[in-house]
Amino acid sequence: MSLFTDDDDQDGPAFRAEPFVLPEGELPTMRAVLNAYGVPDEAIDDAEQDGTLGYLAMDRLVFPDPPIYDLTGLAEVTGMPAAQIAQLWRSLGFPDPTGGERLFTETDADMLHTVAGLMELGLIEPDLVVQMSRVIGSSLARVASAMIDAIGLDAESETSDDEEFAVAAGTLMPTMPKVMDYVWRRHLQAAARRRVAAPVGGDGHRAPKTVGFADLVGFTALSQQVDEHVLAGMVDRFETLAYDTVVGQGGRVVKMIGDEVMFVVDDVRAGAEIALSLAEVYGEDSELSDVRVGLATGPALEREADYFGPTVNLASRIVNIAFPGSVVVSEEVHDALEDDPAFVWRSLKSRRLKDIGKVPLWSVQRAAAPPDDAERATPRERARRRHTERRESRVEKLADQVTDVADAEEE
């Protein structure tokens, strides 16, 4: 049984160890794995006693070569200034190494040699190296955390399932780099296609983006009332519904921000459909509360897979004044879709938004189903429509009350 493989035809630093082979049918133990990588029994015994065996195993499995360089020594062998190395280390998401701390391995030295060579040839600029390091570090930190969760490395566990851990680690360690390489290539292909296919406006600038935020109502209060396992399940459920709904309708999830999802799509009508679908999906889900959705369309700067600019700020501010289960949009969204028979609109009057000022806003709902469709609807669908209509009526009354109070305060 081979736990680890190395790619003989792969250039560059070797991040995986030599294959560890056990007799066929024999399950590996964590001790056997660590012994195979040169960890003495005394170190394993000490780790077992102080509850750090899992961390010792992960440390040795990820980087079998020992740390031998401090920052000064690494600068000497690579020819890269220590200050530049420290900057790259920070951009990857790691704290500055303390003076004299032997933190770096031969793998680190090999990687820095490669990067330094590319910069010397002028193929990449130092600023780009830092930028890419920041993106890669942020993204892979999430991947690493998810992998630790998948393996089950839990410091609070009272039992040590070392065989289960060894099998899981042995399976995932050689597989994950291949998976990440595959997914990265797919995303690179998709990103290139988006850039090439993105429509260009008449002034030569990129066409507007439609940006939305959906916020899970009451999550902060609820998170203080449930245990961690229930909370983790809620977060997973929230993210799953968000990705399925947004991506399934041609949008892209930009990021998850705790109890909020940010999405973007090129077409304004698709943005409205996604926003309404999010409100409906969460409204029908028995495990989660409603979401409120804010939507805006206009120019947006894309950088490092994120979006910035006034349109993003507007959508982010709008979601904060929307009511549970409702979708509130900017005037630009309303103007673009006003004549679309699939939507009905209600003016919320002008509202003052933080750092933006007073702007006109609209709530949007789906148009009522035609009589023929209503007759063919199932009892459950008719009940859901009645529930939606009652909720929308309450939302409208609340919106009127809030607007009247705001107007009175301004006067």
Phi, psi and omega per residue, in radians:
M1 nan 2.060 -3.111
S2 -1.707 2.122 -3.137
L3 -1.547 -0.641 -3.061
F4 -2.254 2.480 3.103
T5 -2.229 2.670 3.004
D6 -2.123 2.638 -3.106
D7 -1.611 1.876 -3.095
D8 -1.152 -0.450 -3.093
D9 -1.673 0.197 -3.119
Q10 -1.707 2.241 3.110
D11 -1.421 2.853 3.036
G12 1.650 -3.028 -3.078
P13 -1.096 2.549 3.117
A14 -1.628 1.942 -3.098
F15 -1.600 -0.138 -3.125
R16 -2.090 2.627 -3.058
A17 -1.444 3.076 3.050
E18 -1.119 2.694 -3.130
P19 -0.996 2.393 3.068
F20 -1.845 2.031 -2.982
V21 -1.966 2.295 3.027
L22 -2.023 2.759 3.061
P23 -1.000 2.533 -3.110
E24 -0.968 2.288 3.100
G25 1.515 -0.135 3.140
E26 -1.635 2.236 -3.141
L27 -1.363 2.449 3.120
P28 -1.370 2.665 2.978
T29 -1.988 2.789 -3.141
M30 -1.097 -0.635 3.118
R31 -1.108 -0.730 -3.140
A32 -1.126 -0.700 3.128
V33 -1.121 -0.815 -3.111
L34 -1.156 -0.686 3.070
N35 -1.035 -0.678 -3.130
A36 -1.124 -0.431 3.125
Y37 -1.754 0.321 2.999
G38 1.477 0.190 3.114
V39 -1.437 2.146 -3.097
P40 -1.237 2.731 -3.139
D41 -1.031 -0.589 -3.121
E42 -1.087 -0.739 3.129
A43 -1.161 -0.645 3.118
I44 -1.176 -0.730 3.116
D45 -1.063 -0.765 3.135
D46 -1.091 -0.729 -3.138
A47 -1.160 -0.637 3.098
E48 -1.119 -0.690 -3.096
Q49 -1.211 -0.684 -3.108
D50 -1.680 0.153 3.024
G51 1.329 0.401 -3.105
T52 -2.022 0.376 -3.089
L53 -1.097 -0.732 3.138
G54 -1.072 -0.707 3.133
Y55 -1.208 -0.658 3.080
L56 -1.069 -0.771 -3.126
A57 -1.107 -0.830 -3.119
M58 -1.099 -0.687 -3.140
D59 -1.064 -0.770 -3.103
R60 -1.348 -0.544 -3.119
L61 -1.286 -0.594 -3.100
V62 -1.297 -0.854 3.138
F63 -2.236 1.564 -3.136
P64 -1.100 -0.527 -3.129
D65 -1.331 2.433 -3.020
P66 -1.348 2.687 3.050
P67 -1.253 2.194 -3.069
I68 -2.234 -0.203 -3.083
Y69 -2.004 2.430 2.850
D70 -1.583 -3.093 -3.067
L71 -1.062 -0.727 -3.140
T72 -1.143 -0.776 3.137
G73 -1.122 -0.657 3.118
L74 -1.158 -0.659 3.094
A75 -1.120 -0.640 -3.121
E76 -1.185 -0.760 -3.060
V77 -1.382 -0.377 -3.125
T78 -1.759 -0.340 -3.090
G79 1.347 0.143 3.120
M80 -1.706 2.342 -3.129
P81 -0.984 2.499 -3.114
A82 -1.039 -0.658 -3.139
A83 -1.111 -0.660 3.129
Q84 -1.220 -0.685 3.083
I85 -1.078 -0.773 -3.141
A86 -1.086 -0.669 3.118
Q87 -1.130 -0.749 3.098
L88 -1.124 -0.694 3.129
W89 -1.070 -0.752 3.095
R90 -1.148 -0.703 -3.110
S91 -1.148 -0.450 3.061
L92 -1.354 -0.182 3.085
G93 1.794 0.275 -3.110
F94 -1.906 2.557 3.128
P95 -1.219 2.746 3.130
D96 -1.027 2.353 3.074
P97 -1.196 2.445 3.110
T98 -1.350 2.827 -3.080
G99 -1.042 2.217 3.093
G100 1.391 -0.029 -3.116
E101 -1.294 2.136 3.101
R102 -1.433 1.739 -3.009
L103 -2.043 -0.383 -2.942
F104 -1.841 2.560 -3.094
T105 -1.926 3.126 3.054
E106 -1.088 -0.545 3.091
T107 -1.078 -0.755 3.088
D108 -1.068 -0.750 -3.136
A109 -1.103 -0.765 3.131
D110 -1.071 -0.751 -3.130
M111 -1.123 -0.755 3.131
L112 -1.156 -0.617 3.049
H113 -1.008 -0.761 -3.141
T114 -1.106 -0.826 -3.122
V115 -1.114 -0.775 3.136
A116 -1.069 -0.687 3.120
G117 -1.123 -0.706 3.110
L118 -1.124 -0.674 3.120
M119 -1.211 -0.686 3.127
E120 -1.109 -0.602 3.117
L121 -1.359 -0.127 -3.136
G122 1.357 0.262 -3.120
L123 -1.371 -0.474 3.053
I124 -2.413 2.534 3.117
E125 -1.553 2.607 3.131
P126 -0.955 -0.693 3.135
D127 -1.108 -0.653 3.122
L128 -1.185 -0.640 3.103
V129 -1.055 -0.783 3.134
V130 -1.131 -0.748 -3.136
Q131 -1.081 -0.846 -3.131
M132 -1.151 -0.627 3.098
S133 -1.079 -0.692 3.142
R134 -1.130 -0.762 3.136
V135 -1.153 -0.842 -3.116
I136 -1.104 -0.780 -3.124
G137 -1.073 -0.775 -3.134
S138 -1.117 -0.767 -3.091
S139 -1.206 -0.804 -3.074
L140 -1.297 -0.359 3.029
A141 -1.090 -0.683 3.095
R142 -1.192 -0.702 3.111
V143 -1.086 -0.771 -3.129
A144 -1.098 -0.746 3.134
S145 -1.104 -0.735 3.116
A146 -1.127 -0.617 3.139
M147 -1.193 -0.694 3.083
I148 -1.069 -0.726 3.092
D149 -1.079 -0.721 -3.101
A150 -1.169 -0.656 3.141
I151 -1.253 -0.539 3.125
G152 1.604 0.570 3.118
L153 -1.441 1.690 -3.010
D154 -2.135 2.053 -3.106
A155 -1.184 -0.393 -3.076
E156 -1.587 -0.038 -3.113
S157 -1.227 2.367 -3.138
E158 -1.507 -0.207 3.139
T159 -2.024 2.697 -3.130
S160 -2.033 1.665 3.098
D161 -1.498 1.231 -3.004
D162 -1.176 -0.579 3.120
E163 -1.154 -0.773 3.126
E164 -1.097 -0.716 3.123
F165 -1.117 -0.773 -3.106
A166 -1.095 -0.730 3.128
V167 -1.142 -0.799 -3.117
A168 -1.100 -0.823 3.141
A169 -1.114 -0.720 -3.135
G170 -1.143 -0.487 3.107
T171 -1.418 -0.769 -3.031
L172 -1.351 -0.637 -3.053
M173 -0.997 -0.844 3.123
P174 -1.363 -0.337 -3.050
T175 -1.496 -0.698 -3.021
M176 -1.033 -0.762 3.101
P177 -1.004 -0.647 3.117
K178 -1.187 -0.724 3.115
V179 -1.105 -0.792 -3.121
M180 -1.130 -0.672 3.099
D181 -1.098 -0.755 3.132
Y182 -1.102 -0.843 -3.108
V183 -1.151 -0.694 3.107
W184 -1.051 -0.754 3.136
R185 -1.116 -0.699 3.108
R186 -1.120 -0.763 3.126
H187 -1.190 -0.633 3.089
L188 -1.101 -0.747 3.089
Q189 -1.074 -0.797 -3.129
A190 -1.142 -0.698 3.140
A191 -1.134 -0.724 3.111
A192 -1.118 -0.708 3.121
R193 -1.131 -0.689 3.121
R194 -1.087 -0.754 -3.113
R195 -1.146 -0.729 -3.107
V196 -1.230 -0.688 -3.055
A197 -1.489 -0.191 -3.085
A198 -1.071 2.229 3.138
P199 -1.156 2.628 -3.138
V200 -1.991 2.328 -3.136
G201 -1.234 3.045 -3.101
G202 -1.149 -0.423 3.134
D203 -1.542 0.121 3.115
G204 1.561 -0.091 3.117
H205 -1.576 2.827 3.098
R206 -1.080 2.544 3.128
A207 -1.140 2.761 -3.101
P208 -1.094 2.739 3.014
K209 -1.911 2.626 3.008
T210 -1.829 2.123 -3.011
V211 -2.045 2.362 3.138
G212 -2.337 2.660 3.019
F213 -2.222 2.364 3.045
A214 -2.141 2.198 -3.032
D215 -2.028 2.245 -3.136
L216 -1.353 2.069 -3.025
V217 -1.265 2.361 3.029
G218 1.285 0.250 -3.060
F219 -1.190 -0.703 -3.092
T220 -1.065 -0.810 3.134
A221 -1.160 -0.719 -3.121
L222 -1.157 -0.626 -3.106
S223 -1.120 -0.354 3.130
Q224 -1.530 -0.094 -3.063
Q225 -1.912 -0.163 -3.086
V226 -2.086 2.795 3.134
D227 -1.381 3.040 -3.010
E228 -1.121 -0.643 -3.102
H229 -1.173 -0.730 3.091
V230 -1.143 -0.729 3.136
L231 -1.094 -0.738 3.114
A232 -1.082 -0.700 3.096
G233 -1.117 -0.658 3.109
M234 -1.146 -0.752 3.131
V235 -1.100 -0.772 3.112
D236 -1.054 -0.760 3.130
R237 -1.093 -0.766 3.124
F238 -1.054 -0.812 -3.122
E239 -1.172 -0.693 -3.132
T240 -1.081 -0.829 3.135
L241 -1.115 -0.670 -3.139
A242 -1.109 -0.863 -3.125
Y243 -1.123 -0.781 -3.115
D244 -1.071 -0.729 -3.079
T245 -1.282 -0.842 -3.071
V246 -1.202 -0.932 -3.082
V247 -1.188 -0.621 -3.141
G248 -1.104 -0.354 3.135
Q249 -1.952 0.402 2.991
G250 1.542 0.098 3.103
G251 -1.633 -3.076 3.120
R252 -2.361 2.247 3.032
V253 -1.304 2.055 -3.141
V254 -1.373 -0.810 3.130
K255 -2.942 2.731 3.000
M256 -1.797 2.237 -3.122
I257 -2.087 1.392 -3.109
G258 1.138 -1.910 -3.117
D259 -1.715 0.423 -3.097
E260 -2.374 2.513 3.069
V261 -2.098 2.391 3.048
M262 -1.913 2.293 3.125
F263 -2.327 2.802 -3.127
V264 -2.494 2.598 3.109
V265 -2.666 2.653 -3.108
D266 -1.268 -0.695 -3.008
D267 -1.624 2.276 -3.077
V268 -1.178 -0.622 3.128
R269 -1.164 -0.711 3.076
A270 -1.075 -0.626 3.100
G271 -1.100 -0.739 3.116
A272 -1.151 -0.705 3.116
E273 -1.101 -0.745 3.123
I274 -1.107 -0.777 -3.123
A275 -1.053 -0.809 3.132
L276 -1.162 -0.668 3.132
S277 -1.136 -0.683 3.091
L278 -1.070 -0.786 3.117
A279 -1.055 -0.683 -3.119
E280 -1.265 -0.769 -3.077
V281 -1.086 -0.813 -3.133
Y282 -1.265 -0.563 3.099
G283 -1.131 -0.514 -3.127
E284 -1.593 -0.160 -3.082
D285 -1.433 2.274 -3.080
S286 -1.398 -0.243 -3.062
E287 -1.666 -0.361 -3.054
L288 -2.168 2.800 3.079
S289 -1.442 3.128 3.122
D290 -1.194 2.832 2.945
V291 -1.978 2.749 2.958
R292 -2.023 2.491 -2.975
V293 -2.207 2.366 3.018
G294 -2.064 2.432 -3.032
L295 -2.423 2.374 3.092
A296 -2.513 2.722 3.111
T297 -2.346 2.516 -3.112
G298 2.755 -2.970 -3.125
P299 -1.175 2.500 3.115
A300 -2.586 2.397 3.124
L301 -1.529 2.153 3.083
E302 -1.678 2.199 -3.132
R303 -2.617 2.175 3.113
E304 0.931 0.772 3.085
A305 1.179 0.200 3.074
D306 -2.078 2.931 -3.113
Y307 -2.212 2.534 -3.075
F308 -2.425 2.852 3.045
G309 2.135 3.110 -3.077
P310 -1.018 -0.644 -3.131
T311 -1.117 -0.748 3.106
V312 -1.126 -0.772 3.131
N313 -1.068 -0.698 -3.130
L314 -1.130 -0.825 3.129
A315 -1.070 -0.676 3.140
S316 -1.153 -0.643 3.118
R317 -1.291 -0.646 -3.103
I318 -1.074 -0.731 -3.065
V319 -1.074 -0.451 -3.109
N320 -1.274 -0.335 -3.133
I321 -1.873 -0.004 3.114
A322 -1.339 2.642 3.102
F323 -1.557 2.757 3.122
P324 -0.941 2.296 3.118
G325 1.421 0.030 -3.081
S326 -1.896 2.820 3.063
V327 -2.124 2.099 3.130
V328 -2.009 2.353 -3.019
V329 -2.248 2.842 3.092
S330 -1.350 2.916 -3.136
E331 -1.105 -0.571 3.140
E332 -1.114 -0.674 3.087
V333 -1.142 -0.797 3.120
H334 -1.033 -0.812 -3.103
D335 -1.094 -0.617 -3.119
A336 -1.257 -0.492 -3.012
L337 -2.082 0.166 -3.031
E338 -0.989 -0.650 -3.088
D339 -1.583 0.045 -3.138
D340 -1.352 2.090 -3.070
P341 -1.187 -0.176 -3.122
A342 -1.347 -0.214 -3.048
F343 -2.187 2.618 2.983
V344 -2.124 2.587 -2.952
W345 -2.194 2.666 3.036
R346 -2.498 2.197 -3.130
S347 -1.278 2.333 3.056
L348 -1.739 0.225 -3.062
K349 1.109 -3.093 -3.140
S350 -1.450 2.382 3.134
R351 -2.126 2.550 3.127
R352 -1.577 2.090 -3.127
L353 -1.896 2.488 -3.086
K354 -1.010 2.279 3.084
D355 1.138 0.105 3.140
I356 -2.093 -0.757 -3.109
G357 1.941 -2.873 -3.083
K358 -1.513 2.143 -3.100
V359 -2.336 2.548 3.064
P360 -1.317 2.401 -3.112
L361 -2.290 2.766 -3.122
W362 -2.384 2.563 2.931
S363 -1.728 2.523 -3.114
V364 -2.184 2.478 3.091
Q365 -2.390 2.867 3.041
R366 -1.294 2.546 3.069
A367 -1.174 2.601 3.132
A368 -1.069 2.555 -3.138
A369 -1.162 2.485 3.063
P370 -1.022 2.706 -3.108
P371 -0.920 -0.730 -3.120
D372 -1.074 -0.738 3.134
D373 -1.163 -0.651 -3.132
A374 -1.127 -0.635 -3.138
E375 -1.212 -0.562 -3.124
R376 -1.456 -0.169 -3.092
A377 -1.160 2.579 3.088
T378 -1.310 2.813 3.090
P379 -0.956 -0.661 3.128
R380 -1.138 -0.723 3.128
E381 -1.136 -0.706 3.120
R382 -1.136 -0.692 3.108
A383 -1.130 -0.684 3.124
R384 -1.142 -0.681 3.107
R385 -1.143 -0.702 3.111
R386 -1.113 -0.706 3.099
H387 -1.084 -0.748 -3.139
T388 -1.120 -0.742 -3.139
E389 -1.103 -0.740 3.123
R390 -1.121 -0.729 3.136
R391 -1.142 -0.737 3.126
E392 -1.110 -0.618 3.105
S393 -1.134 -0.733 3.112
R394 -1.141 -0.696 3.127
V395 -1.080 -0.728 3.139
E396 -1.096 -0.746 3.136
K397 -1.125 -0.754 3.103
L398 -1.093 -0.715 3.126
A399 -1.073 -0.721 3.110
D400 -1.086 -0.751 -3.115
Q401 -1.123 -0.784 -3.137
V402 -1.122 -0.730 -3.139
T403 -1.134 -0.715 3.135
D404 -1.109 -0.719 3.116
V405 -1.130 -0.772 3.138
A406 -1.084 -0.732 3.119
D407 -1.121 -0.704 -3.131
A408 -1.133 -0.690 3.135
E409 -1.143 -0.652 3.139
E410 -1.197 -0.596 3.129
E411 -1.279 nan nan
